Structure formats: C-alpha cells, structure tokens
Amino acid sequence: MTLSDVQRQNIHQELQAQLMWRTSQLDDLKAQMEYEGADRQTALADLAATDRIIAEIGQSLQRLADGTYGVCLDCGAQVPFDRLKIRPLARFCMTCQLRNEMR
C-alpha cells in the first residue's frame, strides 16, 4: 500500500516542522558554544546529534520527493503509515528495525 496524497502532505508538513525546529535548536546550540564556561564536550555532542538529525530529515524529504519514502531500506516492504506518522524518520519496517537493533 503506497501513501495517499493526503498522507504524503501530512508527512511533508511534519518533516518541515521538525526541520525548522531542529535548525533553530542548532542555532541555539551554536550560540551556547560562544559562552565561556559552557561544557564544550557536551555542547559538541549535542551539535553533532542535532546536525545528524537534520541530515536524516533532509534524506526523508528527498525520499518523499523521489517517491521512495515509506519503503523499507532493507527489504523493500511498505512501512505502514501508522509507523511513519509516529516516527516520520523511520527508514525500516518493524521487522527490519528489530533485526537491526539486535545487531
């Protein structure tokens, strides 16, 4: 089952909202780095994690644009919309996700 136009639009809006929020978060983290006394190691880890999530959002938006969003990257099965609605960055069906977590 492929995503309907309404489902694709909902996911697109959610991903765009996450991208805006994470970009704002990244700007805040960069500003915190300028303060003396900031825990630089923690701040760098937070910056790297936020940057990684922004990249994942960008990849999800690209897959949405090219029609491959919602297809499991391991087995090629459709990822259920209910899973995508809860976790828009999901790249795997539940079976493959669980298998990857076991590794």
MDAnalysis code that builds the backbone (N, CA, C; Angstrom):
import MDAnalysis as mda
import numpy as np

u = mda.Universe.empty(309, n_residues=103, atom_resindex=np.repeat(np.arange(103), 3), trajectory=True)
u.add_TopologyAttr("name", ["N", "CA", "C"] * 103)
u.add_TopologyAttr("resid", np.arange(1, 104))
u.add_TopologyAttr("resname", ["MET", "THR", "LEU", "SER", "ASP", "VAL", "GLN", "ARG", "GLN", "ASN", "ILE", "HIS", "GLN", "GLU", "LEU", "GLN", "ALA", "GLN", "LEU", "MET", "TRP", "ARG", "THR", "SER", "GLN", "LEU", "ASP", "ASP", "LEU", "LYS", "ALA", "GLN", "MET", "GLU", "TYR", "GLU", "GLY", "ALA", "ASP", "ARG", "GLN", "THR", "ALA", "LEU", "ALA", "ASP", "LEU", "ALA", "ALA", "THR", "ASP", "ARG", "ILE", "ILE", "ALA", "GLU", "ILE", "GLY", "GLN", "SER", "LEU", "GLN", "ARG", "LEU", "ALA", "ASP", "GLY", "THR", "TYR", "GLY", "VAL", "CYS", "LEU", "ASP", "CYS", "GLY", "ALA", "GLN", "VAL", "PRO", "PHE", "ASP", "ARG", "LEU", "LYS", "ILE", "ARG", "PRO", "LEU", "ALA", "ARG", "PHE", "CYS", "MET", "THR", "CYS", "GLN", "LEU", "ARG", "ASN", "GLU", "MET", "ARG"])
u.atoms.positions = np.array([
    [0.833, -1.171, 0.000],
    [0.000, 0.000, 0.000],
    [0.886, 1.246, 0.000],
    [0.738, 2.097, -0.964],
    [1.519, 3.322, -1.022],
    [0.791, 4.431, -0.268],
    [1.494, 5.481, 0.019],
    [0.914, 6.605, 0.746],
    [-0.016, 7.399, -0.169],
    [-1.127, 7.834, 0.390],
    [-2.043, 8.692, -0.359],
    [-1.461, 10.102, -0.424],
    [-2.028, 10.934, -1.278],
    [-1.563, 12.318, -1.378],
    [-1.726, 13.048, -0.045],
    [-2.823, 12.792, 0.647],
    [-3.063, 13.432, 1.946],
    [-2.018, 12.967, 2.961],
    [-1.716, 11.677, 2.974],
    [-0.708, 11.151, 3.897],
    [0.662, 11.742, 3.582],
    [0.994, 11.817, 2.300],
    [2.281, 12.396, 1.896],
    [2.368, 13.861, 2.330],
    [1.277, 14.587, 2.172],
    [1.254, 16.002, 2.565],
    [1.416, 16.135, 4.081],
    [0.736, 15.282, 4.843],
    [0.867, 15.310, 6.306],
    [2.299, 15.031, 6.736],
    [2.900, 14.024, 6.135],
    [4.293, 13.684, 6.457],
    [5.212, 14.840, 6.066],
    [4.995, 15.409, 4.901],
    [5.821, 16.527, 4.432],
    [5.749, 17.693, 5.420],
    [4.552, 18.026, 5.867],
    [4.386, 19.118, 6.823],
    [5.089, 18.804, 8.140],
    [4.973, 17.578, 8.599],
    [5.631, 17.172, 9.843],
    [7.152, 17.256, 9.703],
    [7.683, 16.769, 8.591],
    [9.133, 16.826, 8.377],
    [9.618, 18.270, 8.283],
    [8.859, 19.128, 7.609],
    [9.238, 20.544, 7.507],
    [9.230, 21.206, 8.880],
    [8.228, 20.885, 9.709],
    [8.163, 21.444, 11.060],
    [9.353, 20.970, 11.890],
    [9.692, 19.683, 11.775],
    [10.854, 19.157, 12.502],
    [12.136, 19.832, 12.025],
    [12.244, 20.044, 10.716],
    [13.441, 20.685, 10.172],
    [13.585, 22.101, 10.718],
    [12.500, 22.856, 10.751],
    [12.552, 24.223, 11.286],
    [12.939, 24.215, 12.759],
    [12.339, 23.298, 13.537],
    [12.636, 23.226, 14.965],
    [14.092, 22.834, 15.192],
    [14.563, 21.826, 14.477],
    [15.949, 21.362, 14.660],
    [16.958, 22.407, 14.198],
    [16.638, 23.143, 13.146],
    [17.535, 24.201, 12.685],
    [17.636, 25.297, 13.739],
    [16.509, 25.645, 14.341],
    [16.506, 26.619, 15.430],
    [17.313, 26.098, 16.614],
    [17.143, 24.822, 16.924],
    [17.892, 24.193, 18.010],
    [19.391, 24.251, 17.722],
    [19.767, 23.989, 16.471],
    [21.178, 24.030, 16.092],
    [21.742, 25.440, 16.278],
    [20.975, 26.444, 15.882],
    [21.416, 27.833, 16.074],
    [21.615, 28.146, 17.551],
    [20.679, 27.675, 18.396],
    [20.800, 27.889, 19.841],
    [22.045, 27.203, 20.404],
    [22.302, 25.997, 19.942],
    [23.486, 25.270, 20.414],
    [24.768, 25.974, 19.996],
    [24.786, 26.493, 18.789],
    [25.972, 27.232, 18.331],
    [26.185, 28.484, 19.177],
    [25.099, 29.159, 19.532],
    [25.203, 30.349, 20.376],
    [25.735, 29.984, 21.760],
    [25.310, 28.830, 22.284],
    [25.785, 28.385, 23.594],
    [27.287, 28.120, 23.570],
    [27.792, 27.680, 22.442],
    [29.224, 27.373, 22.316],
    [30.068, 28.625, 22.508],
    [29.490, 29.791, 22.254],
    [30.238, 31.033, 22.356],
    [30.459, 31.471, 23.798],
    [29.641, 30.968, 24.720],
    [29.769, 31.346, 26.124],
    [30.925, 30.605, 26.764],
    [31.744, 31.365, 27.478],
    [32.781, 30.707, 28.270],
    [32.092, 29.953, 29.383],
    [32.634, 28.898, 29.791],
    [32.031, 28.122, 30.857],
    [31.048, 27.080, 30.339],
    [30.735, 27.140, 29.065],
    [29.856, 26.111, 28.506],
    [30.631, 24.796, 28.473],
    [29.966, 23.735, 28.769],
    [30.595, 22.415, 28.707],
    [30.789, 22.081, 27.231],
    [31.974, 22.317, 26.738],
    [32.240, 22.202, 25.302],
    [32.040, 20.780, 24.794],
    [32.418, 19.795, 25.566],
    [32.284, 18.415, 25.109],
    [30.805, 18.054, 24.946],
    [29.983, 18.427, 25.920],
    [28.549, 18.162, 25.825],
    [27.939, 18.958, 24.686],
    [28.339, 20.215, 24.562],
    [27.808, 21.069, 23.502],
    [28.173, 20.516, 22.125],
    [29.404, 20.046, 21.969],
    [29.818, 19.459, 20.686],
    [29.028, 18.198, 20.370],
    [28.781, 17.377, 21.382],
    [27.983, 16.160, 21.183],
    [26.554, 16.520, 20.782],
    [25.978, 17.522, 21.443],
    [24.624, 17.975, 21.102],
    [24.573, 18.541, 19.690],
    [25.602, 19.310, 19.322],
    [25.678, 19.857, 17.960],
    [25.730, 18.734, 16.928],
    [26.566, 17.745, 17.178],
    [26.709, 16.630, 16.234],
    [25.403, 15.848, 16.115],
    [24.735, 15.600, 17.242],
    [23.474, 14.852, 17.211],
    [22.397, 15.631, 16.461],
    [22.307, 16.920, 16.724],
    [21.308, 17.745, 16.041],
    [21.609, 17.825, 14.550],
    [22.862, 17.973, 14.200],
    [23.250, 18.010, 12.787],
    [22.906, 16.700, 12.080],
    [23.098, 15.575, 12.775],
    [22.770, 14.262, 12.210],
    [21.264, 14.142, 11.963],
    [20.470, 14.626, 12.912],
    [19.021, 14.552, 12.754],
    [18.560, 15.444, 11.601],
    [19.166, 16.610, 11.467],
    [18.826, 17.494, 10.344],
    [19.134, 16.787, 9.023],
    [20.261, 16.082, 8.963],
    [20.602, 15.327, 7.750],
    [19.572, 14.226, 7.487],
    [19.132, 13.527, 8.540],
    [18.118, 12.475, 8.385],
    [16.799, 13.057, 7.870],
    [16.434, 14.229, 8.384],
    [15.210, 14.879, 7.911],
    [15.350, 15.223, 6.437],
    [16.502, 15.754, 6.054],
    [16.747, 16.073, 4.646],
    [16.660, 14.844, 3.758],
    [17.201, 13.719, 4.229],
    [17.126, 12.473, 3.466],
    [15.681, 11.997, 3.346],
    [14.913, 12.142, 4.425],
    [13.496, 11.749, 4.386],
    [12.729, 12.621, 3.401],
    [12.997, 13.924, 3.413],
    [12.338, 14.822, 2.459],
    [12.716, 14.460, 1.021],
    [13.980, 14.084, 0.809],
    [14.411, 13.686, -0.531],
    [13.714, 12.413, -0.974],
    [13.609, 11.423, -0.062],
    [12.897, 10.184, -0.398],
    [11.420, 10.459, -0.668],
    [10.846, 11.409, 0.070],
    [9.451, 11.787, -0.162],
    [9.302, 12.390, -1.554],
    [10.252, 13.220, -1.947],
    [10.211, 13.859, -3.269],
    [10.415, 12.859, -4.402],
    [11.279, 11.874, -4.195],
    [11.557, 10.935, -5.290],
    [10.686, 9.677, -5.259],
    [9.756, 9.626, -4.280],
    [8.794, 8.527, -4.257],
    [9.248, 7.271, -3.555],
    [10.386, 7.320, -2.865],
    [10.872, 6.129, -2.169],
    [10.627, 6.193, -0.666],
    [10.025, 7.280, -0.190],
    [9.720, 7.417, 1.233],
    [8.674, 6.372, 1.617],
    [8.850, 5.760, 2.780],
    [7.894, 4.768, 3.252],
    [8.184, 3.370, 2.758],
    [9.324, 3.201, 2.085],
    [9.758, 1.886, 1.622],
    [10.949, 1.487, 2.486],
    [10.876, 0.312, 3.090],
    [11.945, -0.174, 3.962],
    [13.259, -0.247, 3.184],
    [14.301, 0.335, 3.762],
    [15.612, 0.339, 3.102],
    [16.266, -1.028, 3.083],
    [15.817, -1.956, 3.935],
    [16.396, -3.303, 3.949],
    [15.655, -4.259, 3.016],
    [14.353, -4.398, 3.231],
    [13.616, -5.440, 2.500],
    [12.730, -4.906, 1.368],
    [12.525, -3.598, 1.310],
    [11.713, -3.013, 0.250],
    [10.215, -3.045, 0.506],
    [9.803, -3.524, 1.677],
    [8.372, -3.553, 2.010],
    [7.894, -2.145, 2.352],
    [6.592, -1.920, 2.221],
    [5.997, -0.646, 2.614],
    [6.024, -0.524, 4.129],
    [6.458, 0.614, 4.618],
    [6.398, 0.901, 6.042],
    [4.998, 1.451, 6.298],
    [4.255, 0.872, 7.235],
    [2.883, 1.321, 7.483],
    [2.812, 2.805, 7.847],
    [1.770, 3.460, 7.358],
    [1.591, 4.889, 7.627],
    [1.528, 5.163, 9.129],
    [0.899, 4.282, 9.886],
    [0.816, 4.491, 11.335],
    [2.208, 4.592, 11.959],
    [3.141, 3.805, 11.472],
    [4.529, 3.893, 11.963],
    [5.163, 5.206, 11.523],
    [4.950, 5.583, 10.276],
    [5.536, 6.819, 9.759],
    [4.946, 8.044, 10.447],
    [3.667, 7.967, 10.784],
    [3.010, 9.079, 11.459],
    [3.639, 9.304, 12.838],
    [3.947, 8.221, 13.521],
    [4.557, 8.306, 14.850],
    [6.044, 8.648, 14.746],
    [6.711, 8.055, 13.768],
    [8.157, 8.236, 13.589],
    [8.447, 8.543, 12.121],
    [8.294, 9.816, 11.733],
    [8.459, 10.174, 10.315],
    [9.847, 9.877, 9.740],
    [10.837, 9.716, 10.607],
    [12.190, 9.417, 10.125],
    [12.449, 7.922, 9.989],
    [11.423, 7.105, 10.242],
    [11.594, 5.652, 10.148],
    [12.042, 5.272, 8.740],
    [13.087, 4.460, 8.686],
    [13.618, 4.008, 7.393],
    [13.382, 2.529, 7.160],
    [12.915, 1.839, 8.203],
    [12.759, 0.393, 8.120],
    [11.373, -0.025, 8.593],
    [10.891, -1.146, 8.057],
    [9.680, -1.759, 8.599],
    [10.030, -2.276, 9.992],
    [9.041, -2.655, 10.774],
    [9.302, -3.094, 12.149],
    [10.176, -4.344, 12.194],
    [9.956, -5.273, 11.280],
    [10.756, -6.500, 11.277],
    [12.233, -6.182, 11.079],
    [12.533, -5.356, 10.091],
    [13.932, -4.999, 9.818],
    [14.496, -4.100, 10.916],
    [13.666, -3.206, 11.471],
    [14.114, -2.357, 12.572],
    [14.556, -3.205, 13.755],
    [13.722, -4.174, 14.125],
    [14.068, -5.053, 15.247],
    [15.328, -5.854, 14.951],
    [15.451, -6.343, 13.720],
    [16.644, -7.100, 13.341],
    [17.886, -6.214, 13.434],
    [17.794, -4.969, 12.982],
    [18.935, -4.048, 13.048],
    [19.299, -3.710, 14.484],
    [18.293, -3.610, 15.359],
    [18.579, -3.305, 16.761],
    [19.258, -4.463, 17.477],
    [19.034, -5.673, 16.996],
    [19.619, -6.866, 17.616],
    [21.104, -6.993, 17.286],
    [21.556, -6.342, 16.235],
    [22.961, -6.458, 15.800],
    [23.907, -5.809, 16.739],
])
